[in-house]
Amino acid sequence: MTHTSQPVHTLDVDRHGGERAPTSAVPKPQLGSSFNLDQGVVDALPVPGTIVISARNYGMSLWGQTAKIVAELPGGSRESYFLKTVPAGETGRLMMEGEFESLKAMHNVAPDFAPQALAWGKFKNDDTYFLLEQFREVGEQPPHPLKFTARLAEFHKKSESPTGKFGFHITTCHSRLPQITDCWEDSWEVLYRKQLANMIRMDEEKHGVWPEFQKLCTIVLDKVIPRLLGPLQSEGRTIKPCLIHGNLWDENTATDMDTGEPFIFDGGSFYGHNEYEIGNWRSARHRLSDKLYVRNYKRNFPVSEPEDEWDDRNLLYSLRFDLGTAILIPGCNQREAVKNNMTILCKKFFPDELRAALGYKTPATLQGPIDDENEEEGEEEEEEEEEEEED
């Protein structure tokens, strides 16, 4: 089964898969023309006797349509709802059910940090699935770094896995791509390996076999993941399974126009290592890659032990998000970026295996450590920025 059909709207590669963060503000969602409501949506409105006053296109989704519904409740008061629809059969069902369960879990942890999920289902008239949720007016995207990262860290800390394990009770999606979430694992290393392997498989289905890339994938799956994630749960160290959003980027976060508080939406959740959430911020294509967001999140949620491997884990986690972007966004360069980042990890931790896999006899380009000088310069630059911030 393929999960990579063409987007419904015109795709802006720079906005969704560019090499650097856009300098312009995220376009504010706009109300558009009238939206024709299917009877299945009307029947799903949460209060019996509700009368629909208006339904208009609102904002956009790459894979479907979105709308704002204004309705009159039996007592005469008015309520607004947000509607998302996806005309994609089984893929649409996975997306809408997964997002419904994700929103429900996130809202239960922090009601003001995620909209309330109200219903999901199928149109009566065709093979389209929908999600109905609380309407919240989108303001600044992404929200202010200090307030947003504090709330995100609080959300992660407050969440509790119902089984004490990593995973989720159903399949959720990264955009249109089904994730390996419908399982429960004691080991975060095991679950992350399953997830990355699944993304690698879908990438191969979409782009075909790239032999050098596949060799790197094998080293990362079999060597790098155990090396970097195994220590999180060994020698007396533990990590808590935290509920994560699962696809937190600039346009899945916002400031609520009514309350001024940050909130998150469009989730593909599961219980995982909290640092996984920040892996999506590593890519320069996101405004969230700004050091203020990363640094202040780490101030609110202390780095897991071993602390000195935080950046390596962050690079490892970024692979899953960037490979998803490579599958979803035609014309972007993220597959090459993932290959380069895999090479960095393999070179640092398993240089002999890397040389053997690539068949180098005189591996001049692979000799020596990663550029420590650049790494030190980055650390010095960060320290200087922290001093300026404190001043």
Helices and strands as residue ranges (DSSP letters): H 13-17, E 31-34, H 39-44, E 51-58, E 65-72, E 78-86, H 89-109, E 117-122, E 129-134, H 145-158, E 166-167, E 173-174, E 177-178, E 184-185, H 188-207, H 211-219, I 220-224, H 225-229, G 230-233, E 242-244, G 250-252, E 253-255, E 262-264, E 270-272, G 274-281, G 287-289, H 291-300, G 307-309, H 310-328, H 334-349, H 351-358, G 364-366, H 372-390
